[in-house]
Amino acid sequence: MSKCTNQTNLSWWQLSLIGVGCIIGTGYFLGSAIPIQKAGPSVLIAYLVAGIGTWMVFQALAKLTAHHPEKGSFRTYAKQAYGSWAGFSNGWVYWSAEMLIMGSQLTALALFAQFWFPTIPLWIFTAVFAGLGLLIILMGVQKVEQMENLFGIMKVAAILMFVIIACASMFGWLGIGGAAQQLQSPLKEVLPQDGKGLWLALLFAFYGFGGIEVMGLMAQELKDPKEAPKSGNIMLLILTILYLLSFYLVLKLVPLGRIDSNESPFLTALKQYDLPWVPHVFNAILIIAGFSTMVASLYAVTTMLVALAEEGDAPKVFAKKGKMKVPLPAFGLTTLVVALSIVIAMLLPDKLFEYVTTAAGLMLLYTWIFILASFHKLMSKTGWDRIQTLFALTLILLAISGTLLDHVSRIGFFVSIGFIMVIAIATFIKGKRAKAGTL
């Protein structure tokens, strides 16, 4: 998952293309190794199902945006639908999700760097990338924002490069096409462990589409906000096709036993061919593009905390800005959480990416549940609206429950529940104080 920046007077097709560049991130380039490893060929079903579920969530958000354009987007809709407690908790759930996503991106960047320097500990790379990112935020993020579209093009170019090389291999143009394995067809092989692998993979497939909520925030920049649903349709169609095609090629070219959750499956496929420069170019693109999205995430969590403070949903101190227009208290909290991520990277290097990515994906899906619930309360009028909302909710709950089937994913689930409990307690205390008239 990735971030993007605000544009003005966008046409629907421009927003579609920006969305593709924004959503493709480390969740796809590295995070996809986990569902491929767990689900085998059924990963294609997982991403197709997740694409359909994501489309339904985006439709709900786009319809809300088209009829009620709001600066706070889904947070404001939650408040309008269910009261101030919903706006408060939704804001903090999303902030927590973004913090975990940022941790996931930092870990992914460190793993990409280890491709070149395998003996250097993960936490050192995490600290270096975090330090550089924080320095850029302090200096001003405008230049990074201006380059965001270029990084989006680089990410799409990396996928196309992989597709072209993979196709050349399959057709035997690289002289080793026979090494490609055939995609399994019997049901037992397509659905490993009688479908358990598919169930486990669903969360990570949804995580690969993470970022549609940012598209909701950007939809107000459209020339005609009512074109938001059309923009999302094209964006999700392009993404789903890109994902399915690239994963199909990975499955054809790499035996499942060689997929490693700590290495991009695309790098695993590319480095087996006698093209010494290609994996290094691909890895460099991943680091550059991943770093840009990590910086954008740092910026997003800092500004989001300021927005929460300005609306009275966070301590007012976080709304204060320093000499360089940098909200120093909010920046300080972001730095503290990043430092915590580095400590965790030191303690849990082996499965860190999977733990953090699972928790981040779950927190993101909790935000999507809020979006569906707000749409149901504010706008759901037809029977089709209700069916669509219920079906999307069922798919999301299925993805969440799947994490309980695996001992590593289960830890991520309990981490996310810990966050939810803390937010619930804070929401309860805030409500009590509001009633007592102390806020």
Secondary structure in CASP SS format (residue, H / E / C, confidence):
PFRMAT SS
TARGET T0000
AUTHOR 0000-0000-0000
METHOD secondary structure of the structure
MODEL  1
M C 1.00
S C 1.00
K C 1.00
C C 1.00
T C 1.00
N C 1.00
Q C 1.00
T C 1.00
N C 1.00
L E 1.00
S C 1.00
W H 1.00
W H 1.00
Q H 1.00
L H 1.00
S H 1.00
L H 1.00
I H 1.00
G H 1.00
V H 1.00
G H 1.00
C H 1.00
I H 1.00
I C 1.00
G C 1.00
T H 1.00
G H 1.00
Y H 1.00
F H 1.00
L C 1.00
G C 1.00
S C 1.00
A H 1.00
I H 1.00
P H 1.00
I H 1.00
Q H 1.00
K H 1.00
A H 1.00
G H 1.00
P H 1.00
S H 1.00
V H 1.00
L H 1.00
I H 1.00
A H 1.00
Y H 1.00
L H 1.00
V H 1.00
A H 1.00
G H 1.00
I H 1.00
G H 1.00
T H 1.00
W H 1.00
M H 1.00
V H 1.00
F H 1.00
Q H 1.00
A H 1.00
L H 1.00
A H 1.00
K H 1.00
L H 1.00
T H 1.00
A H 1.00
H H 1.00
H C 1.00
P C 1.00
E C 1.00
K C 1.00
G C 1.00
S C 1.00
F H 1.00
R H 1.00
T H 1.00
Y H 1.00
A H 1.00
K H 1.00
Q H 1.00
A H 1.00
Y H 1.00
G C 1.00
S H 1.00
W H 1.00
A H 1.00
G H 1.00
F H 1.00
S H 1.00
N H 1.00
G H 1.00
W H 1.00
V H 1.00
Y H 1.00
W H 1.00
S H 1.00
A H 1.00
E H 1.00
M H 1.00
L H 1.00
I H 1.00
M H 1.00
G H 1.00
S H 1.00
Q H 1.00
L H 1.00
T H 1.00
A H 1.00
L H 1.00
A H 1.00
L H 1.00
F H 1.00
A H 1.00
Q H 1.00
F C 1.00
W C 1.00
F C 1.00
P C 1.00
T C 1.00
I C 1.00
P C 1.00
L H 1.00
W H 1.00
I H 1.00
F H 1.00
T H 1.00
A H 1.00
V H 1.00
F H 1.00
A H 1.00
G H 1.00
L H 1.00
G H 1.00
L H 1.00
L H 1.00
I H 1.00
I H 1.00
L H 1.00
M H 1.00
G C 1.00
V C 1.00
Q H 1.00
K H 1.00
V H 1.00
E H 1.00
Q H 1.00
M H 1.00
E H 1.00
N H 1.00
L H 1.00
F H 1.00
G H 1.00
I H 1.00
M H 1.00
K H 1.00
V H 1.00
A H 1.00
A H 1.00
I H 1.00
L H 1.00
M H 1.00
F H 1.00
V H 1.00
I H 1.00
I H 1.00
A H 1.00
C H 1.00
A H 1.00
S H 1.00
M H 1.00
F C 1.00
G C 1.00
W C 1.00
L C 1.00
G C 1.00
I C 1.00
G H 1.00
G H 1.00
A H 1.00
A C 1.00
Q C 1.00
Q C 1.00
L C 1.00
Q C 1.00
S C 1.00
P C 1.00
L H 1.00
K H 1.00
E H 1.00
V H 1.00
L C 1.00
P H 1.00
Q H 1.00
D H 1.00
G H 1.00
K H 1.00
G H 1.00
L H 1.00
W H 1.00
L H 1.00
A H 1.00
L H 1.00
L H 1.00
F H 1.00
A H 1.00
F H 1.00
Y H 1.00
G H 1.00
F C 1.00
G C 1.00
G C 1.00
I H 1.00
E H 1.00
V H 1.00
M H 1.00
G H 1.00
L H 1.00
M H 1.00
A H 1.00
Q H 1.00
E H 1.00
L E 1.00
K C 1.00
D C 1.00
P H 1.00
K H 1.00
E H 1.00
A H 1.00
P H 1.00
K H 1.00
S H 1.00
G H 1.00
N H 1.00
I H 1.00
M H 1.00
L H 1.00
L H 1.00
I H 1.00
L H 1.00
T H 1.00
I H 1.00
L H 1.00
Y H 1.00
L H 1.00
L H 1.00
S H 1.00
F H 1.00
Y H 1.00
L H 1.00
V H 1.00
L H 1.00
K H 1.00
L H 1.00
V C 1.00
P C 1.00
L H 1.00
G H 1.00
R H 1.00
I C 1.00
D C 1.00
S C 1.00
N C 1.00
E C 1.00
S C 1.00
P H 1.00
F H 1.00
L H 1.00
T H 1.00
A H 1.00
L H 1.00
K C 1.00
Q C 1.00
Y C 1.00
D C 1.00
L C 1.00
P C 1.00
W C 1.00
V H 1.00
P H 1.00
H H 1.00
V H 1.00
F H 1.00
N H 1.00
A H 1.00
I H 1.00
L H 1.00
I H 1.00
I H 1.00
A H 1.00
G H 1.00
F H 1.00
S H 1.00
T H 1.00
M H 1.00
V H 1.00
A H 1.00
S H 1.00
L H 1.00
Y H 1.00
A H 1.00
V H 1.00
T H 1.00
T H 1.00
M H 1.00
L H 1.00
V H 1.00
A H 1.00
L H 1.00
A H 1.00
E H 1.00
E C 1.00
G C 1.00
D C 1.00
A C 1.00
P C 1.00
K H 1.00
V H 1.00
F H 1.00
A H 1.00
K C 1.00
K C 1.00
G C 1.00
K C 1.00
M C 1.00
K C 1.00
V C 1.00
P C 1.00
L H 1.00
P H 1.00
A H 1.00
F H 1.00
G H 1.00
L H 1.00
T H 1.00
T H 1.00
L H 1.00
V H 1.00
V H 1.00
A H 1.00
L H 1.00
S H 1.00
I H 1.00
V H 1.00
I H 1.00
A H 1.00
M H 1.00
L H 1.00
L C 1.00
P C 1.00
D C 1.00
K C 1.00
L H 1.00
F H 1.00
E H 1.00
Y H 1.00
V H 1.00
T H 1.00
T H 1.00
A H 1.00
A H 1.00
G H 1.00
L H 1.00
M H 1.00
L H 1.00
L H 1.00
Y H 1.00
T H 1.00
W H 1.00
I H 1.00
F H 1.00
I H 1.00
L H 1.00
A H 1.00
S H 1.00
F H 1.00
H H 1.00
K H 1.00
L H 1.00
M C 1.00
S C 1.00
K C 1.00
T C 1.00
G H 1.00
W H 1.00
D H 1.00
R H 1.00
I H 1.00
Q H 1.00
T H 1.00
L H 1.00
F H 1.00
A H 1.00
L H 1.00
T H 1.00
L H 1.00
I H 1.00
L H 1.00
L H 1.00
A H 1.00
I H 1.00
S H 1.00
G H 1.00
T H 1.00
L H 1.00
L H 1.00
D C 1.00
H H 1.00
V H 1.00
S H 1.00
R H 1.00
I H 1.00
G H 1.00
F H 1.00
F H 1.00
V H 1.00
S H 1.00
I H 1.00
G H 1.00
F H 1.00
I H 1.00
M H 1.00
V H 1.00
I H 1.00
A H 1.00
I H 1.00
A H 1.00
T H 1.00
F H 1.00
I H 1.00
K H 1.00
G H 1.00
K H 1.00
R H 1.00
A H 1.00
K H 1.00
A H 1.00
G C 1.00
T C 1.00
L C 1.00
END
